[in-house]
Amino acid sequence: MKILFLDMVHPILSERLTAAGMTCVDATGQPATEGVAAHPDADGIVLRSRIRVDVDLLDRLPHLKFICRSGAGLENIDLDAAHRRGIQVFNSPEGNRHAVGEHALGMLLSLLHMLRQADQSVRQGEWDREGHRGVELSARTVGIVGYGHMGSAFAEKLTGLGCRILAHDPYRNDIDGALNGRVHAADLDTLHKEADIVSLHCNLTDETRGMVDADWLSRFQKPVVLMNTARGPIVRTQALLDALDRGSVVCAALDVFDREASSFEHVQGGDATWQRLLAHPRIQVSPHVAGWTEESYVKLSSVLADKVLAEFGG
């Protein structure tokens, strides 16, 4: 089998596939269309988020049997077209779930205990203890929207901290009582009524794109902390900023943004909304790195190798 690598991933994937007798071709140094044109006989392709796998690209690969997407999201792949062709699609959310869970927890604790502000204050020569009095996570109710690999990993990190955990995922019926009874299934109405903190871990789909809008945010019955380590377009930035200014959102942690490039390698900033976001004192940001650790870099590719070899290794 010939496997065409269109994006850079950890070399453990090509090493393991090569050891299993497959031919791995490195086409990462050229545009994807050129790599595909040079190797139309590829049985598999490996990519990340920047390359759009549409009908046109699939038609150029008549022998394609599988697609490897390093990472979790599949919004850059036309899944219907792939399924019609009988092409298997592998992703690897298992590889960076713990990285995302830890990052989300870190951002949350930083928000609640005002660590970033306290650090800046001391560096400016101040010693304001009362102004940086935090609140404890153990006294809060955390709502998790999307209880897949990422949402469940975040819940695992929370279980030792004593907080109440509510999880909403309309596509799962096995949430209630998860993690030795620490997780309770909840509908969105319950989350809007009872949550102090809401963390988004859902996939980007037609259903979730723009889900967190002015109406969604207005339904909370008490001020909340909002966190998004999933996908930027799930949250409407303008609506979030307005909610922060009204006080219905206390503070926010954002690792993803609605103006990121498809590769996630840069963000289209510069406009008034972006400047308003960066200037807001109650927003903490990071550059789409929640799942970006030394360990996850290896595991993302290792998980893909496991899946490919389980299906095609023989």
C-alpha positions as CSV (number, residue, x, y, z in Angstrom):
1,M,0.0,0.0,0.0
2,K,1.2,3.5,-0.8
3,I,0.5,6.2,1.9
4,L,0.8,9.8,0.9
5,F,1.8,12.3,3.6
6,L,0.4,15.7,2.7
7,D,1.0,17.3,6.1
8,M,3.8,17.1,8.7
9,V,3.0,14.7,11.6
10,H,5.2,12.9,14.1
11,P,7.5,10.4,12.2
12,I,6.3,7.5,14.4
13,L,3.4,7.1,12.0
14,S,5.5,6.6,8.9
15,E,8.0,4.5,10.8
16,R,5.3,2.1,12.0
17,L,3.5,1.9,8.6
18,T,6.8,1.3,6.8
19,A,7.7,-1.4,9.3
20,A,4.4,-3.1,8.4
21,G,5.4,-3.1,4.7
22,M,3.7,0.0,3.5
23,T,5.3,2.6,1.2
24,C,5.2,6.1,2.8
25,V,5.7,9.0,0.4
26,D,6.6,12.5,1.8
27,A,4.7,15.2,-0.2
28,T,4.7,17.8,2.6
29,G,7.0,20.1,0.8
30,Q,4.6,20.9,-2.0
31,P,0.9,21.9,-2.4
32,A,-1.5,19.1,-1.7
33,T,-2.8,19.2,-5.3
34,E,0.6,18.6,-6.7
35,G,1.3,15.7,-4.3
36,V,-2.0,14.1,-5.2
37,A,-1.3,14.6,-8.9
38,A,2.1,13.0,-8.6
39,H,0.7,10.0,-6.7
40,P,-2.9,9.2,-7.9
41,D,-2.4,5.6,-7.0
42,A,-2.2,6.4,-3.2
43,D,-4.1,4.0,-1.0
44,G,-4.1,6.4,2.0
45,I,-3.4,10.0,2.7
46,V,-2.3,11.7,5.9
47,L,-3.2,15.3,6.8
48,R,-4.1,17.7,9.5
49,S,-6.5,20.6,9.4
50,R,-5.3,22.9,6.6
51,I,-6.2,20.6,3.6
52,R,-9.8,20.4,2.4
53,V,-10.7,16.9,1.3
54,D,-13.6,17.5,-1.0
55,V,-15.1,15.6,-3.9
56,D,-12.6,17.0,-6.4
57,L,-9.6,15.8,-4.4
58,L,-11.2,12.4,-3.8
59,D,-11.8,12.0,-7.5
60,R,-8.1,12.5,-8.1
61,L,-7.4,9.5,-5.9
62,P,-9.4,6.6,-7.4
63,H,-7.6,3.9,-5.3
64,L,-8.0,5.7,-2.0
65,K,-8.9,3.4,0.9
66,F,-8.4,5.6,4.0
67,I,-7.8,9.1,5.2
68,C,-5.7,9.8,8.3
69,R,-6.6,13.1,10.1
70,S,-4.0,13.8,12.8
71,G,-6.2,15.4,15.5
72,A,-9.8,15.4,16.4
73,G,-11.8,17.6,14.1
74,L,-13.2,16.3,10.8
75,E,-14.8,19.5,9.5
76,N,-12.2,19.8,6.7
77,I,-13.3,16.4,5.2
78,D,-16.4,15.7,3.2
79,L,-17.4,12.7,5.2
80,D,-20.5,11.9,3.0
81,A,-18.4,11.8,-0.1
82,A,-15.8,9.6,1.6
83,H,-18.4,7.2,2.9
84,R,-20.0,7.0,-0.5
85,R,-16.7,5.8,-1.9
86,G,-16.2,3.4,1.0
87,I,-13.2,5.3,2.2
88,Q,-12.4,4.9,5.9
89,V,-11.7,8.1,7.9
90,F,-9.4,7.8,10.9
91,N,-8.8,10.6,13.4
92,S,-7.0,10.6,16.7
93,P,-8.8,12.5,19.5
94,E,-7.5,9.9,21.9
95,G,-4.0,11.3,21.3
96,N,-4.5,14.8,22.7
97,R,-7.5,14.4,25.0
98,H,-5.4,14.7,28.2
99,A,-3.6,17.7,26.9
100,V,-6.9,19.5,26.2
101,G,-8.2,18.4,29.6
102,E,-5.2,19.8,31.4
103,H,-5.1,23.0,29.4
104,A,-8.8,23.7,30.1
105,L,-8.3,23.0,33.8
106,G,-5.3,25.3,33.9
107,M,-7.1,28.2,32.2
108,L,-10.1,27.7,34.6
109,L,-7.9,27.8,37.7
110,S,-6.1,30.8,36.4
111,L,-9.4,32.6,35.8
112,L,-10.9,31.8,39.2
113,H,-7.7,32.7,41.1
114,M,-6.8,35.7,38.9
115,L,-3.3,34.4,38.5
116,R,-2.5,36.4,35.3
117,Q,-3.7,39.6,36.8
118,A,-1.8,38.9,40.1
119,D,1.4,38.2,38.2
120,Q,1.1,41.4,36.2
121,S,0.3,43.4,39.4
122,V,3.3,42.3,41.3
123,R,5.6,42.9,38.3
124,Q,4.3,46.5,38.2
125,G,5.4,47.0,41.8
126,E,2.0,46.5,43.5
127,W,1.1,44.3,46.4
128,D,-2.7,44.1,46.2
129,R,-3.8,41.0,48.1
130,E,-7.5,41.9,48.5
131,G,-7.8,42.8,44.9
132,H,-6.8,39.4,43.9
133,R,-8.9,37.3,46.2
134,G,-10.0,34.3,44.2
135,V,-12.9,31.9,44.3
136,E,-12.7,28.1,44.8
137,L,-13.6,25.7,42.1
138,S,-14.8,23.2,44.7
139,A,-17.8,25.4,45.4
140,R,-18.9,25.6,41.8
141,T,-21.0,23.7,39.3
142,V,-19.2,23.0,36.0
143,G,-21.2,22.4,32.8
144,I,-19.5,20.5,30.0
145,V,-21.1,20.8,26.5
146,G,-19.9,17.8,24.5
147,Y,-18.9,14.7,26.3
148,G,-16.6,13.0,23.8
149,H,-12.9,12.4,24.2
150,M,-12.2,16.0,25.2
151,G,-15.1,16.7,27.4
152,S,-14.7,13.4,29.3
153,A,-11.0,14.1,29.8
154,F,-11.8,17.5,31.3
155,A,-14.3,15.9,33.6
156,E,-11.6,13.4,34.7
157,K,-9.4,16.3,35.7
158,L,-12.2,17.9,37.7
159,T,-13.2,14.9,39.7
160,G,-10.5,15.4,42.3
161,L,-11.4,19.0,42.9
162,G,-14.8,18.5,44.6
163,C,-16.9,20.5,42.1
164,R,-20.3,19.4,40.8
165,I,-20.1,18.2,37.2
166,L,-23.0,18.4,34.7
167,A,-22.5,17.1,31.1
168,H,-24.7,17.7,28.1
169,D,-24.3,15.6,24.9
170,P,-27.5,14.8,22.9
171,Y,-25.7,12.0,21.1
172,R,-24.8,10.0,24.2
173,N,-27.0,8.2,26.7
174,D,-24.3,6.8,28.9
175,I,-23.2,10.0,30.7
176,D,-25.2,9.9,33.8
177,G,-23.2,8.3,36.6
178,A,-19.9,8.4,34.7
179,L,-16.6,8.5,36.5
180,N,-17.9,6.6,39.5
181,G,-21.0,8.8,39.8
182,R,-19.3,12.1,39.7
183,V,-20.8,13.2,36.3
184,H,-24.5,13.9,35.9
185,A,-26.3,14.1,32.6
186,A,-28.1,17.4,32.0
187,D,-30.1,19.1,29.2
188,L,-29.2,22.6,28.1
189,D,-32.0,24.1,30.2
190,T,-30.4,22.6,33.3
191,L,-27.0,23.9,32.4
192,H,-28.4,27.4,31.7
193,K,-30.1,27.3,35.1
194,E,-27.5,25.7,37.4
195,A,-24.0,26.1,35.9
196,D,-21.4,28.5,37.2
197,I,-18.9,27.5,34.6
198,V,-19.5,26.2,31.1
199,S,-16.8,24.6,29.0
200,L,-17.3,23.8,25.3
201,H,-16.0,20.5,24.0
202,C,-18.3,19.8,21.0
203,N,-17.4,19.3,17.4
204,L,-17.9,22.0,14.8
205,T,-20.9,21.0,12.8
206,D,-23.8,22.8,11.1
207,E,-25.6,22.3,14.4
208,T,-22.9,23.9,16.6
209,R,-21.6,26.6,14.3
210,G,-22.6,29.9,15.9
211,M,-24.5,28.0,18.7
212,V,-23.2,30.3,21.4
213,D,-24.9,33.5,20.3
214,A,-26.7,36.3,22.1
215,D,-29.8,34.3,22.7
216,W,-27.8,31.3,24.1
217,L,-25.8,33.4,26.4
218,S,-28.9,35.3,27.6
219,R,-30.5,32.1,29.0
220,F,-28.1,31.7,31.9
221,Q,-29.8,32.5,35.2
222,K,-26.6,33.5,36.9
223,P,-23.3,35.0,35.7
224,V,-21.1,32.3,34.3
225,V,-17.5,31.6,33.3
226,L,-17.3,30.5,29.6
227,M,-14.5,28.4,28.2
228,N,-13.9,27.3,24.6
229,T,-11.1,24.9,23.7
230,A,-13.1,23.2,21.0
231,R,-13.6,25.3,17.8
232,G,-13.7,29.1,17.4
233,P,-16.8,29.4,15.2
234,I,-19.0,27.7,17.9
235,V,-18.9,31.1,19.7
236,R,-20.0,34.4,18.2
237,T,-17.3,36.7,19.4
238,Q,-19.4,39.9,19.4
239,A,-22.2,38.2,21.4
240,L,-19.6,37.0,24.0
241,L,-18.1,40.5,24.3
242,D,-21.5,42.1,24.8
243,A,-22.3,39.5,27.5
244,L,-19.1,40.2,29.3
245,D,-19.9,43.9,29.3
246,R,-23.3,43.2,30.6
247,G,-21.9,41.0,33.3
248,S,-23.9,37.9,32.3
249,V,-20.5,36.3,31.6
250,V,-18.1,36.9,34.4
251,C,-15.0,36.0,32.4
252,A,-13.9,33.8,29.5
253,A,-11.0,31.6,28.5
254,L,-10.6,31.1,24.7
255,D,-8.0,28.9,23.1
256,V,-9.8,29.0,19.7
257,F,-11.3,31.9,17.7
258,D,-13.9,32.4,14.9
259,R,-11.3,34.1,12.7
260,E,-8.6,31.4,12.6
261,A,-7.2,30.1,9.3
262,S,-8.2,26.6,8.4
263,S,-4.7,25.5,9.3
264,F,-5.0,27.0,12.8
265,E,-1.5,28.5,12.1
266,H,-2.6,32.2,12.3
267,V,-5.5,34.4,13.1
268,Q,-7.1,37.2,11.0
269,G,-7.0,40.0,13.6
270,G,-6.8,43.7,13.3
271,D,-10.5,44.7,13.2
272,A,-12.4,46.4,16.0
273,T,-13.9,43.2,17.4
274,W,-10.5,41.5,17.6
275,Q,-9.0,44.5,19.3
276,R,-11.9,44.7,21.7
277,L,-11.4,41.0,22.6
278,L,-7.6,41.4,23.2
279,A,-8.2,44.5,25.3
280,H,-10.8,43.0,27.5
281,P,-9.5,42.5,31.1
282,R,-11.7,39.4,31.8
283,I,-10.7,37.3,28.8
284,Q,-7.8,34.9,28.9
285,V,-6.5,33.6,25.5
286,S,-4.1,31.1,24.1
287,P,-3.2,30.4,20.4
288,H,-5.0,27.1,19.8
289,V,-2.6,25.1,21.8
290,A,-4.9,23.2,24.2
291,G,-4.0,19.9,22.6
292,W,-0.5,20.9,21.7
293,T,2.0,19.1,24.0
294,E,5.2,17.2,23.5
295,E,3.3,14.0,24.5
296,S,0.3,14.6,22.3
297,Y,2.5,15.2,19.2
298,V,3.6,11.6,19.5
299,K,0.3,10.1,20.6
300,L,-1.7,11.7,17.8
301,S,0.4,9.7,15.2
302,S,0.7,6.6,17.3
303,V,-3.1,6.4,17.6
304,L,-3.4,6.7,13.8
305,A,-0.9,4.0,13.3
306,D,-2.9,1.7,15.7
307,K,-6.1,2.3,13.7
308,V,-4.5,1.9,10.2
309,L,-2.7,-1.3,11.2
310,A,-5.7,-2.8,12.9
311,E,-7.7,-2.4,9.6
312,F,-5.1,-2.8,6.9
313,G,-2.0,-4.2,8.6
314,G,-2.7,-7.8,7.5
